[in-house]
């Protein structure tokens, strides 16, 4: 129930829509500012256009596969589950694809301008890369918030719009898988043949895979991350709304949506703190922008708490849960930064291990990645315990403390994702800097220009790892609410069935085992998919060098388009397997063994998936920055550098394909389970 109305609409709809409109407006201002910057020489613009055409061609070809599937699923969900869920699925899927296209278009435009700005120094280059990233950061969560608020206004029962989560997750998974395999196939082909065999730089214009590599940065890191964060936002706010509905207290319905609005407004202000003034340390202004956003978000959350929930113990407890969510973001940032930053002790140790060869570097990277999961787990457990304890203890008399505790934990996740605007802004400048560095290299602008893009890119590698940790943590917290919502939905549909979720039930154990296995199976599929696609790229680059030796002398121009086509065909061919498992597993287990087995599956996937994903993301990020550290020391071409390059190649599918896909898999499993719960009638009874 809305506390107030404006123009006949409830406040919980009006405020988010106003915030979304403001966010789109500021994103438009940033886009206009970036577009006005000098795009550079004709050669630079030609390279940028080649990247744009290649990336757009990949997404168009991918959409030709995805769109018929999405339409078919929308019709099926609408027919069997309800029209509102079919519509919500279509909205979630469409906007997930739009998030990818926006990210792609902006990063390509910003990269060439950032490359040209390297001639004006670090400050101007950084301003262009950040504002390009901020365009994505502000537009993507604005779409998610507006879509959820409008659907909630039309269909006030959140279970009837749960299909938006499936649509968002499924398309995000497709873009993540396709883009991740594309970018790593191109990257590995460019590295293995170009750097290691031919001993030329990765972005050297003589390298046939270099345009494909730059295309991959856009479709994987930019389009993939945009759709990923959009999906995370949608599923997290959906989880909070589902638990609010179970509590049955109307004023709680408004609260999660307004938390999203406060974070979006805070993100707008945070991005405005970064300008083109003289900068010596790229990380410092990024940290300031985040802390400004966090402080404003907390203040606005308090205001909305007073407006919606009033001056009661549970109101303050729920506000406290949102504060925990905001605090958790920099905690995850610090943990991830420690294990992936180019100047941190773990990365220095990894870079030094390159002196002893490939095996030493590989083992050290895996060790540090595994170790990083410990502090991550402690942070998550502390957030869950505290948020659950304070909200369950403050539950109003006569209500279920368990539901209020779960609601508090879901709000912790929502408060995290409310800052998606500033977090994605800080993340999205990374692929822009990476592409800008490629353009600088290909146009031979000079070592000083490349140092500028390398410095920004090294920070971008860390912020990309931070954003992945951010999305993984949100998946874990949102999953608790989703699993609880699933159990209540199951009890509603199977009122005559006694559903046992205890560990003495064999169905639950079977579900735990199946769910725990899914992230490992999908990880294996994705990494092997990258390996197969990379082989094709390696063969193509070798073929070009063999058939036209003048390419390496610079007298002949490589066939860049052929490499883009190879990566496109190879990556799209790998789309089906992982997505099919994520969609089919909960449905098959539910039909065969019933809802108790599905609950076990969901929990098993969360427990194994979040730690495996975090390990993969941090291990790959640490290997990448270990290579960057050696390069920044001026040791390119040394034996240690060659070893580090191979480590980076191994880490590519870890951090950019398998790791990011797993948090999407976890959320897709949960939304599939909730929407399809009516069909889980248990053919086999254990």
C-alpha positions as CSV (number, residue, x, y, z in Angstrom):
1,X,0.0,0.0,0.0
2,X,1.5,3.3,-1.0
3,X,1.7,6.0,1.7
4,X,1.1,8.8,-0.8
5,X,0.1,9.3,-4.4
6,X,1.1,11.8,-7.0
7,X,-0.9,12.3,-10.2
8,X,-2.8,9.2,-9.2
9,X,0.3,7.0,-9.0
10,X,1.8,5.5,-5.8
11,X,5.0,7.1,-4.5
12,X,6.9,3.8,-4.8
13,X,6.4,3.9,-8.5
14,X,6.8,7.7,-9.1
15,X,10.1,8.0,-7.2
16,X,11.9,5.1,-9.0
17,X,10.6,6.3,-12.4
18,X,11.8,9.9,-11.7
19,X,15.2,8.5,-10.6
20,X,15.4,6.4,-13.7
21,X,14.5,9.4,-15.9
22,X,17.2,11.5,-14.2
23,X,19.7,8.7,-14.6
24,X,18.9,8.4,-18.3
25,X,19.3,12.2,-18.7
26,X,22.7,12.2,-17.0
27,X,23.8,9.2,-19.1
28,X,22.7,11.2,-22.2
29,X,24.8,14.2,-21.1
30,X,27.9,12.0,-20.6
31,X,27.3,10.4,-24.0
32,X,27.1,13.8,-25.6
33,X,30.3,15.0,-23.9
34,X,32.2,11.9,-25.0
35,X,30.9,12.3,-28.6
36,X,32.2,15.8,-28.7
37,X,35.8,14.7,-28.0
38,X,38.2,14.4,-30.9
39,X,37.9,10.9,-32.4
40,X,41.5,11.1,-33.6
41,X,43.2,10.4,-37.0
42,X,41.6,8.6,-40.0
43,X,43.6,5.5,-39.2
44,X,42.2,5.5,-35.6
45,X,38.7,5.9,-36.8
46,X,39.1,3.1,-39.3
47,X,40.2,0.7,-36.6
48,X,37.3,1.8,-34.3
49,X,34.8,1.3,-37.1
50,X,36.2,-2.2,-37.8
51,X,35.7,-3.0,-34.1
52,X,32.2,-1.6,-34.1
53,X,31.2,-3.5,-37.3
54,X,32.6,-6.7,-35.9
55,X,31.0,-6.4,-32.5
56,X,27.6,-5.4,-34.0
57,X,27.8,-8.4,-36.5
58,X,28.4,-10.8,-33.6
59,X,25.5,-9.5,-31.6
60,X,23.2,-9.5,-34.6
61,X,24.1,-13.1,-35.4
62,X,23.6,-14.1,-31.7
63,X,20.3,-12.3,-31.6
64,X,19.1,-14.3,-34.6
65,X,19.4,-17.4,-32.4
66,X,18.3,-15.9,-29.1
67,X,15.2,-14.0,-30.3
68,X,13.2,-17.0,-31.6
69,X,14.1,-18.9,-28.4
70,X,12.9,-15.9,-26.3
71,X,9.7,-15.6,-28.2
72,X,9.0,-19.3,-27.9
73,X,9.7,-19.3,-24.1
74,X,7.6,-16.2,-23.6
75,X,4.6,-17.9,-25.2
76,X,5.2,-21.2,-23.3
77,X,5.5,-19.4,-20.0
78,X,2.5,-17.2,-20.7
79,X,0.4,-20.3,-21.7
80,X,1.3,-22.6,-18.8
81,X,2.2,-20.2,-16.0
82,X,0.2,-17.1,-16.7
83,X,0.0,-14.1,-19.2
84,X,1.7,-11.7,-16.7
85,X,4.7,-14.0,-16.4
86,X,5.0,-14.3,-20.2
87,X,4.9,-10.6,-20.5
88,X,7.4,-10.1,-17.7
89,X,9.7,-12.7,-19.4
90,X,9.6,-10.7,-22.6
91,X,10.3,-7.5,-20.8
92,X,13.3,-9.0,-18.9
93,X,14.8,-10.6,-22.0
94,X,14.4,-7.5,-24.2
95,X,15.9,-5.1,-21.8
96,X,18.8,-7.5,-21.1
97,X,19.6,-7.5,-24.8
98,X,19.2,-3.7,-24.8
99,X,21.7,-3.4,-21.9
100,X,24.2,-5.3,-24.0
101,X,23.7,-3.1,-27.0
102,X,24.0,0.1,-25.0
103,X,27.2,-1.1,-23.4
104,X,28.7,-2.1,-26.8
105,X,27.8,1.2,-28.6
106,X,29.1,3.5,-25.9
107,X,32.4,1.7,-25.2
108,X,33.4,1.6,-28.9
109,X,32.7,5.3,-29.3
110,X,34.6,6.2,-26.1
111,X,37.7,4.0,-26.8
112,X,38.9,5.8,-29.9
113,X,38.5,9.2,-28.2
114,X,40.3,8.0,-25.1
115,X,43.2,6.7,-27.4
116,X,43.5,10.2,-29.0
117,X,43.3,11.9,-25.6
118,X,46.5,10.0,-24.4
119,X,48.3,12.9,-26.1
120,X,46.8,15.2,-23.6
121,X,47.8,13.2,-20.5
122,X,46.3,10.9,-18.0
123,X,43.6,13.2,-16.7
124,X,41.8,13.8,-20.0
125,X,42.1,10.1,-21.0
126,X,40.7,9.0,-17.7
127,X,37.8,11.4,-17.8
128,X,36.7,10.1,-21.2
129,X,37.0,6.4,-20.2
130,X,35.1,7.0,-17.0
131,X,32.3,9.0,-18.5
132,X,32.0,6.5,-21.2
133,X,31.7,3.8,-18.5
134,X,29.3,6.0,-16.5
135,X,26.9,6.1,-19.4
136,X,26.6,2.4,-19.2
137,X,26.6,2.4,-15.4
138,X,23.6,4.8,-15.2
139,X,21.6,3.5,-18.1
140,X,21.5,-0.2,-17.2
141,X,20.2,-0.1,-13.6
142,X,17.8,2.7,-14.6
143,X,16.2,0.3,-17.1
144,X,16.0,-2.5,-14.5
145,X,14.5,-0.2,-11.9
146,X,11.9,1.4,-14.2
147,X,10.9,-2.0,-15.7
148,X,10.3,-3.5,-12.2
149,X,8.4,-0.5,-10.9
150,X,6.1,-0.4,-13.8
151,X,5.5,-4.1,-13.9
152,X,4.8,-4.0,-10.1
153,X,2.3,-1.2,-10.7
154,X,0.5,-3.2,-13.3
155,X,0.7,-6.6,-11.5
156,X,1.0,-6.0,-7.8
157,X,1.7,-9.7,-6.9
158,X,5.4,-10.2,-7.5
159,X,5.0,-14.0,-8.2
160,X,3.0,-13.1,-11.3
161,X,6.0,-11.2,-12.7
162,X,8.8,-13.6,-11.6
163,X,9.2,-14.3,-15.4
164,X,11.2,-11.1,-15.7
165,X,14.0,-12.8,-13.7
166,X,14.1,-15.7,-16.1
167,X,14.1,-13.5,-19.2
168,X,16.9,-11.3,-17.7
169,X,19.0,-14.2,-16.6
170,X,18.6,-16.3,-19.7
171,X,19.6,-13.6,-22.1
172,X,22.4,-12.4,-19.8
173,X,23.7,-16.0,-19.8
174,X,23.6,-16.2,-23.6
175,X,25.4,-12.9,-23.9
176,X,27.9,-13.8,-21.2
177,X,28.7,-17.2,-22.7
178,X,28.8,-16.1,-26.3
179,X,30.7,-12.9,-25.6
180,X,33.0,-14.6,-23.1
181,X,34.0,-17.4,-25.5
182,X,34.4,-14.9,-28.4
183,X,36.7,-12.6,-26.4
184,X,38.9,-15.3,-25.0
185,X,39.2,-17.2,-28.2
186,X,40.4,-14.1,-29.9
187,X,42.6,-13.1,-27.0
188,X,44.2,-16.5,-26.8
189,X,44.8,-16.7,-30.6
190,X,46.4,-13.2,-30.5
191,X,48.5,-14.1,-27.5
192,X,49.6,-17.7,-28.4
193,X,50.5,-17.0,-32.0
194,X,51.2,-13.3,-31.9
195,X,53.1,-12.8,-28.6
196,X,54.5,-16.3,-27.9
197,X,55.2,-17.7,-31.3
198,X,55.8,-14.6,-33.5
199,X,57.1,-12.5,-30.7
200,X,55.0,-9.4,-31.7
201,X,52.8,-7.4,-29.3
202,X,49.2,-8.5,-28.8
203,X,47.8,-5.3,-30.4
204,X,50.4,-5.1,-33.2
205,X,48.7,-4.3,-36.5
206,X,50.5,-7.3,-38.0
207,X,48.5,-9.6,-35.7
208,X,45.5,-10.9,-37.6
209,X,43.5,-11.5,-34.4
210,X,44.0,-8.1,-33.0
211,X,40.7,-6.6,-34.3
212,X,38.9,-9.7,-33.1
213,X,40.5,-9.3,-29.7
214,X,39.3,-5.7,-29.5
215,X,35.8,-6.8,-30.6
216,X,35.9,-9.4,-27.9
217,X,36.6,-6.9,-25.2
218,X,33.4,-5.1,-26.2
219,X,31.1,-8.1,-26.6
220,X,32.5,-9.9,-23.5
221,X,33.5,-7.3,-21.0
222,X,31.1,-4.5,-22.0
223,X,28.0,-6.1,-23.4
224,X,28.4,-9.1,-21.2
225,X,28.9,-7.1,-18.0
226,X,26.0,-4.7,-18.9
227,X,23.5,-7.5,-19.3
228,X,25.0,-9.3,-16.2
229,X,24.5,-6.4,-13.8
230,X,21.1,-5.7,-15.3
231,X,20.1,-9.3,-14.6
232,X,21.6,-9.2,-11.1
233,X,19.6,-6.1,-10.3
234,X,16.3,-7.5,-11.6
235,X,16.6,-10.8,-9.7
236,X,17.7,-9.2,-6.4
237,X,14.8,-6.7,-6.3
238,X,12.5,-9.6,-7.3
239,X,13.7,-11.6,-4.4
240,X,12.9,-8.8,-2.0
241,X,9.5,-8.3,-3.4
242,X,8.7,-12.0,-3.2
243,X,9.6,-12.1,0.5
244,X,7.7,-8.9,1.1
245,X,4.6,-10.5,-0.4
246,X,5.0,-13.5,1.8
247,X,5.1,-11.3,4.9
248,X,1.9,-9.8,3.7
249,X,2.6,-6.3,5.1
250,X,1.7,-3.9,2.3
251,X,4.1,-1.1,3.3
252,X,7.0,-3.5,2.8
253,X,6.2,-3.9,-0.9
254,X,7.4,-0.3,-1.6
255,X,10.6,-0.5,0.4
256,X,12.8,-2.6,-1.9
257,X,11.9,-0.5,-5.0
258,X,12.7,2.7,-3.1
259,X,16.0,1.3,-1.9
260,X,16.9,0.9,-5.6
261,X,15.9,4.5,-6.3
262,X,18.0,5.9,-3.5
263,X,21.1,4.0,-4.9
264,X,20.5,5.3,-8.4
265,X,20.3,8.9,-7.3
266,X,23.4,8.4,-5.2
267,X,25.2,6.9,-8.2
268,X,24.3,9.9,-10.3
269,X,25.9,12.2,-7.8
270,X,28.9,9.9,-7.3
271,X,29.7,9.9,-11.1
272,X,29.6,13.7,-11.1
273,X,32.5,13.9,-8.7
274,X,35.0,12.8,-11.4
275,X,36.3,15.4,-13.9
276,X,39.2,15.9,-16.1
277,X,41.4,17.6,-13.6
278,X,45.0,16.5,-13.2
279,X,45.1,12.9,-11.9
280,X,48.2,11.0,-10.7
281,X,46.4,8.1,-9.1
282,X,43.5,6.7,-11.0
283,X,42.1,4.7,-8.1
284,X,41.8,7.7,-5.7
285,X,39.0,9.5,-7.6
286,X,37.2,6.2,-8.2
287,X,37.2,5.5,-4.4
288,X,36.0,9.0,-3.7
289,X,33.1,8.7,-6.1
290,X,32.1,5.4,-4.6
291,X,32.2,6.6,-1.0
292,X,30.2,9.7,-1.9
293,X,27.6,7.4,-3.5
294,X,27.5,5.1,-0.5
295,X,27.0,8.0,2.0
296,X,24.2,9.5,0.0
297,X,22.5,6.1,-0.5
298,X,22.5,5.5,3.3
299,X,21.0,8.9,3.9
300,X,18.3,8.5,1.3
301,X,17.5,5.0,2.6
302,X,16.9,6.5,6.0
303,X,14.6,9.1,4.6
304,X,12.6,6.4,2.7
305,X,12.5,4.2,5.8
306,X,10.9,7.1,7.7
307,X,8.4,7.8,4.9
308,X,7.3,4.2,4.2
309,X,7.8,2.3,7.5
310,X,7.6,5.0,10.1
311,X,9.4,5.2,13.5
312,X,9.2,1.6,14.7
313,X,11.8,-1.0,15.8
314,X,11.3,-3.1,12.6
315,X,11.8,0.1,10.5
316,X,15.2,0.7,12.1
317,X,16.1,-2.9,11.8
318,X,15.4,-3.0,8.1
319,X,17.3,0.2,7.6
320,X,20.2,-1.4,9.4
321,X,20.0,-4.3,6.9
322,X,20.4,-1.8,4.1
323,X,23.4,-0.2,5.7
324,X,25.1,-3.6,6.0
325,X,24.5,-4.1,2.2
326,X,26.1,-0.8,1.4
327,X,29.1,-1.5,3.7
328,X,29.5,-5.0,2.2
329,X,30.4,-3.4,-1.2
330,X,33.7,-1.8,-0.1
331,X,34.5,-4.9,2.0
332,X,34.2,-7.1,-1.1
333,X,36.1,-4.5,-3.0
334,X,39.0,-4.5,-0.5
335,X,39.1,-8.3,-0.5
336,X,39.1,-8.6,-4.3
337,X,41.6,-5.7,-4.6
338,X,44.0,-7.4,-2.3
339,X,44.1,-10.6,-4.3
340,X,44.0,-9.0,-7.8
341,X,45.6,-5.5,-7.7
342,X,48.9,-5.3,-9.6
343,X,50.7,-3.9,-6.5
344,X,49.3,-6.3,-3.9
345,X,51.3,-8.9,-2.2
346,X,49.6,-12.0,-3.8
347,X,50.0,-10.6,-7.3
348,X,53.7,-9.6,-6.6
349,X,54.3,-13.2,-5.5
350,X,52.6,-14.6,-8.6
351,X,54.7,-12.4,-10.8
352,X,57.9,-13.4,-9.0
353,X,57.0,-17.1,-9.4
354,X,57.3,-16.6,-13.2
355,X,61.1,-16.8,-12.7
356,X,60.7,-20.5,-11.9
357,X,58.6,-21.3,-15.0
358,X,55.1,-22.1,-16.1
359,X,54.2,-24.6,-13.5
360,X,55.2,-22.3,-10.6
361,X,53.2,-19.4,-11.9
362,X,50.1,-21.6,-12.6
363,X,50.2,-23.1,-9.1
364,X,50.8,-19.8,-7.4
365,X,47.8,-18.2,-9.2
366,X,45.5,-21.1,-8.3
367,X,46.7,-21.0,-4.6
368,X,46.0,-17.3,-4.3
369,X,42.6,-17.6,-6.0
370,X,41.6,-20.4,-3.6
371,X,42.8,-18.5,-0.6
372,X,40.7,-15.4,-1.6
373,X,37.5,-17.4,-1.0
374,X,38.1,-17.5,2.8
375,X,37.8,-13.7,3.5
376,X,34.9,-13.6,1.0
377,X,33.0,-16.3,2.9
378,X,33.6,-14.5,6.2
379,X,32.2,-11.2,4.8
380,X,29.1,-13.0,3.4
381,X,28.4,-15.0,6.5
382,X,28.8,-11.9,8.8
383,X,26.4,-9.9,6.5
384,X,23.9,-12.8,6.6
385,X,24.1,-13.3,10.3
386,X,23.8,-9.7,11.3
387,X,21.1,-8.7,8.8
388,X,19.0,-11.8,9.7
389,X,19.5,-11.4,13.5
390,X,18.6,-7.7,13.7
391,X,15.5,-8.0,11.5
392,X,14.2,-11.3,12.9
393,X,14.6,-9.9,16.5
394,X,12.6,-6.8,15.6
395,X,9.8,-8.7,13.9
396,X,6.4,-7.3,15.0
397,X,4.5,-9.4,17.5
398,X,2.4,-12.1,15.9
399,X,4.5,-12.2,12.7
400,X,7.0,-14.8,11.5
401,X,10.5,-13.8,12.6
402,X,12.0,-16.2,10.0
403,X,10.4,-14.3,7.1
404,X,11.5,-10.9,8.5
405,X,15.0,-12.2,8.9
406,X,15.1,-13.4,5.3
407,X,13.5,-10.1,4.2
408,X,16.3,-8.3,6.0
409,X,18.9,-10.4,4.2
410,X,17.3,-9.7,0.8
411,X,17.4,-6.0,1.6
412,X,21.1,-6.3,2.3
413,X,21.4,-7.7,-1.2
414,X,19.1,-5.0,-2.6
415,X,21.2,-2.3,-1.0
416,X,24.3,-3.7,-2.6
417,X,22.7,-3.8,-6.0
418,X,21.2,-0.3,-5.5
419,X,24.8,0.9,-6.0
420,X,25.1,-0.9,-9.3
421,X,25.2,2.4,-11.1
422,X,28.4,3.6,-9.5
423,X,29.9,0.1,-9.4
424,X,29.2,-0.5,-13.1
425,X,30.5,3.0,-14.0
426,X,33.8,2.1,-12.2
427,X,33.9,-1.2,-14.0
428,X,32.9,-0.2,-17.5
429,X,35.8,2.1,-18.1
430,X,38.1,-1.0,-18.0
431,X,37.2,-2.4,-21.5
432,X,37.3,1.2,-22.9
433,X,40.9,1.6,-21.6
434,X,41.8,-1.8,-23.0
435,X,40.4,-1.0,-26.4
436,X,42.1,2.5,-26.3
437,X,45.4,0.7,-25.6
438,X,44.9,-1.5,-28.6
439,X,44.2,1.5,-30.9
440,X,47.3,3.3,-29.5
441,X,49.4,0.2,-30.2
442,X,48.0,-0.4,-33.7
443,X,48.5,3.2,-34.7
444,X,52.0,3.3,-33.2
445,X,51.3,6.4,-31.2
446,X,54.2,5.8,-28.9
447,X,55.3,4.2,-25.6
448,X,54.3,7.2,-23.5
449,X,50.7,7.0,-24.8
450,X,50.6,3.3,-24.2
451,X,51.8,3.7,-20.6
452,X,48.8,5.9,-19.9
453,X,46.3,3.3,-21.2
454,X,48.2,0.5,-19.5
455,X,47.9,2.4,-16.2
456,X,44.2,2.8,-16.5
457,X,43.8,-0.7,-17.8
458,X,45.6,-2.2,-14.8
459,X,43.1,-0.5,-12.5
460,X,40.3,-1.6,-14.9
461,X,41.4,-5.2,-14.4
462,X,41.0,-4.8,-10.7
463,X,37.7,-3.0,-10.9
464,X,36.4,-5.7,-13.3
465,X,37.3,-8.3,-10.7
466,X,35.6,-6.2,-8.0
467,X,32.4,-6.0,-10.1
468,X,32.4,-9.8,-10.6
469,X,32.8,-10.3,-6.8
470,X,30.0,-7.8,-6.3
471,X,27.7,-9.7,-8.6
472,X,28.7,-13.1,-7.0
473,X,28.0,-11.8,-3.5
474,X,24.6,-10.5,-4.5
475,X,23.7,-13.8,-6.1
476,X,24.5,-15.6,-2.8
477,X,22.3,-13.2,-0.7
478,X,19.5,-13.0,-3.2
479,X,19.5,-16.8,-3.5
480,X,18.5,-17.1,0.2
481,X,15.4,-15.1,-0.3
482,X,14.6,-16.9,-3.6
483,X,15.0,-20.4,-2.0
484,X,12.7,-19.3,0.9
485,X,10.2,-17.9,-1.6
486,X,10.3,-21.2,-3.6
487,X,9.5,-23.2,-0.5
488,X,6.5,-21.1,0.3
489,X,5.3,-21.3,-3.3
490,X,5.7,-25.0,-3.2
491,X,3.6,-25.3,0.0
492,X,0.9,-23.2,-1.7
493,X,0.7,-25.4,-4.8
494,X,1.1,-28.7,-3.0
495,X,-1.1,-28.2,0.1
496,X,-2.0,-31.9,0.4
497,X,1.7,-32.9,0.3
498,X,4.0,-32.9,3.4
499,X,7.2,-31.4,2.0
500,X,10.3,-32.4,4.0
501,X,13.3,-30.1,3.5
502,X,15.4,-31.8,6.2
503,X,18.7,-33.5,5.5
504,X,17.2,-36.9,6.5
505,X,15.2,-36.8,3.2
506,X,17.1,-38.6,0.4
507,X,15.4,-36.3,-2.2
508,X,17.1,-33.3,-0.5
509,X,20.5,-35.0,-0.5
510,X,20.1,-36.0,-4.2
511,X,19.2,-32.4,-5.0
512,X,22.2,-31.1,-3.0
513,X,24.6,-33.3,-5.0
514,X,23.1,-32.4,-8.3
515,X,23.1,-28.7,-7.5
516,X,26.6,-28.8,-6.2
517,X,27.8,-30.5,-9.5
518,X,26.1,-28.1,-11.9
519,X,28.6,-25.2,-11.5
520,X,31.5,-27.6,-12.1
521,X,29.9,-29.2,-15.2
522,X,29.1,-25.7,-16.6
523,X,32.6,-24.4,-15.8
524,X,34.1,-27.4,-17.6
525,X,31.9,-26.9,-20.6
526,X,32.7,-23.2,-20.8
527,X,36.5,-23.5,-20.5
528,X,36.5,-26.4,-23.0
529,X,34.3,-24.2,-25.3
530,X,37.0,-21.5,-25.1
531,X,39.7,-24.0,-25.8
532,X,37.9,-25.3,-28.9
533,X,37.2,-21.8,-30.2
534,X,40.8,-20.7,-29.5
535,X,42.2,-23.6,-31.5
536,X,40.3,-22.5,-34.5
537,X,41.6,-18.9,-34.0
538,X,45.2,-20.2,-33.6
539,X,44.9,-22.2,-36.8
540,X,43.6,-19.2,-38.6
541,X,46.4,-16.9,-37.4
542,X,49.0,-19.5,-38.2
543,X,47.5,-20.0,-41.7
544,X,47.7,-16.3,-42.5
545,X,51.3,-16.1,-41.3
546,X,52.2,-19.2,-43.3
547,X,50.4,-18.3,-46.5
548,X,51.5,-14.6,-46.5
549,X,55.0,-14.2,-44.8
550,X,54.9,-10.5,-45.7
551,X,52.3,-9.9,-43.0
552,X,55.1,-10.1,-40.4
553,X,57.3,-7.7,-42.3
554,X,54.4,-5.2,-42.4
555,X,54.2,-5.2,-46.2
556,X,50.9,-7.1,-46.3
557,X,47.7,-6.4,-44.3
558,X,46.2,-9.3,-42.4
559,X,42.6,-10.5,-43.0
560,X,41.1,-9.2,-39.7
561,X,37.5,-9.9,-40.8
562,X,38.2,-13.6,-41.2
563,X,39.4,-13.8,-37.6
564,X,36.3,-12.0,-36.4
565,X,34.2,-14.4,-38.3
566,X,36.0,-17.4,-36.9
567,X,35.5,-16.2,-33.3
568,X,31.8,-15.4,-34.0
569,X,31.0,-18.9,-35.5
570,X,32.9,-20.7,-32.8
571,X,31.4,-18.9,-29.9
572,X,27.8,-19.1,-31.1
573,X,28.2,-22.8,-31.6
574,X,28.9,-23.1,-27.8
575,X,25.8,-21.3,-26.6
576,X,23.5,-24.2,-26.1
577,X,25.0,-26.6,-23.6
578,X,25.4,-24.5,-20.5
579,X,22.1,-22.6,-20.9
580,X,20.3,-25.9,-21.5
581,X,21.6,-27.4,-18.3
582,X,20.6,-24.3,-16.2
583,X,17.1,-24.3,-17.6
584,X,16.4,-28.1,-17.6
585,X,18.0,-29.2,-14.3
586,X,15.5,-27.7,-11.8
587,X,12.5,-28.7,-14.1
588,X,13.7,-32.3,-14.5
589,X,14.6,-32.7,-10.9
590,X,11.3,-31.2,-9.8
591,X,9.2,-33.4,-12.0
592,X,11.1,-36.5,-11.0
593,X,11.7,-35.9,-7.2
594,X,9.5,-33.0,-6.3
595,X,10.0,-29.6,-4.6
596,X,12.2,-30.9,-1.7
597,X,14.9,-32.1,-4.2
598,X,14.7,-28.8,-6.1
599,X,15.3,-26.9,-2.8
600,X,18.4,-29.1,-2.3
601,X,19.5,-28.4,-5.9
602,X,19.2,-24.6,-5.4
603,X,21.2,-24.7,-2.2
604,X,23.9,-27.0,-3.6
605,X,24.4,-24.7,-6.6
606,X,24.7,-21.7,-4.4
607,X,27.2,-23.2,-2.0
608,X,29.5,-24.6,-4.7
609,X,28.8,-21.9,-7.3
610,X,29.6,-18.7,-5.5
611,X,33.0,-19.9,-4.2
612,X,34.0,-21.5,-7.5
613,X,33.0,-18.3,-9.3
614,X,34.9,-16.1,-6.9
615,X,38.0,-18.4,-7.2
616,X,37.9,-18.3,-11.0
617,X,37.4,-14.5,-11.2
618,X,40.2,-13.7,-8.8
619,X,42.7,-16.3,-10.1
620,X,42.3,-15.0,-13.6
621,X,42.5,-11.4,-12.5
622,X,45.6,-12.0,-10.5
623,X,47.3,-13.8,-13.5
624,X,46.4,-10.9,-15.7
625,X,47.8,-8.2,-13.4
626,X,50.9,-10.3,-12.7
627,X,51.6,-10.0,-16.4
628,X,50.8,-6.3,-16.3
629,X,53.1,-5.8,-13.4
630,X,56.0,-7.3,-15.3
631,X,55.2,-5.1,-18.3
632,X,55.0,-1.9,-16.1
633,X,58.5,-2.8,-14.9
634,X,59.7,-2.6,-18.5
635,X,60.4,-6.3,-18.8
636,X,58.5,-7.1,-21.9
637,X,60.0,-9.9,-24.0
638,X,61.9,-11.5,-21.1
639,X,61.4,-15.1,-20.2
640,X,59.5,-14.2,-17.1
641,X,57.1,-12.1,-19.3
642,X,56.5,-15.0,-21.7
643,X,55.7,-17.2,-18.7
644,X,53.3,-14.5,-17.4
645,X,51.6,-14.2,-20.8
646,X,50.8,-17.9,-20.7
647,X,49.4,-17.5,-17.2
648,X,47.2,-14.7,-18.5
649,X,46.1,-16.9,-21.3
650,X,45.1,-19.7,-18.9
651,X,43.3,-17.1,-16.7
652,X,41.3,-15.6,-19.6
653,X,38.5,-18.2,-19.6
654,X,38.6,-18.3,-15.8
655,X,37.8,-14.6,-15.2
656,X,36.0,-13.6,-18.3
657,X,33.9,-16.7,-19.3
658,X,33.3,-19.3,-16.6
659,X,33.5,-17.1,-13.5
660,X,31.0,-14.4,-14.5
661,X,28.6,-17.0,-16.0
662,X,28.2,-18.9,-12.7
663,X,26.5,-16.1,-10.8
664,X,24.0,-15.8,-13.6
665,X,23.5,-19.6,-13.6
666,X,22.7,-19.5,-9.8
667,X,20.0,-16.9,-10.3
668,X,18.6,-18.5,-13.4
669,X,18.2,-21.8,-11.5
670,X,16.3,-20.0,-8.7
671,X,13.9,-18.1,-11.0
672,X,13.2,-21.2,-13.1
673,X,12.4,-23.1,-9.9
674,X,9.9,-20.4,-8.7
675,X,8.1,-19.9,-12.0
676,X,7.8,-23.6,-12.8
677,X,6.9,-24.8,-9.3
678,X,3.4,-26.0,-10.3
679,X,4.9,-28.8,-12.4
680,X,7.1,-30.3,-9.6
681,X,4.7,-33.2,-8.8
682,X,7.3,-35.9,-8.0
683,X,7.1,-38.9,-10.3
684,X,9.5,-40.8,-8.0
685,X,8.9,-40.7,-4.3
686,X,11.9,-41.5,-2.1
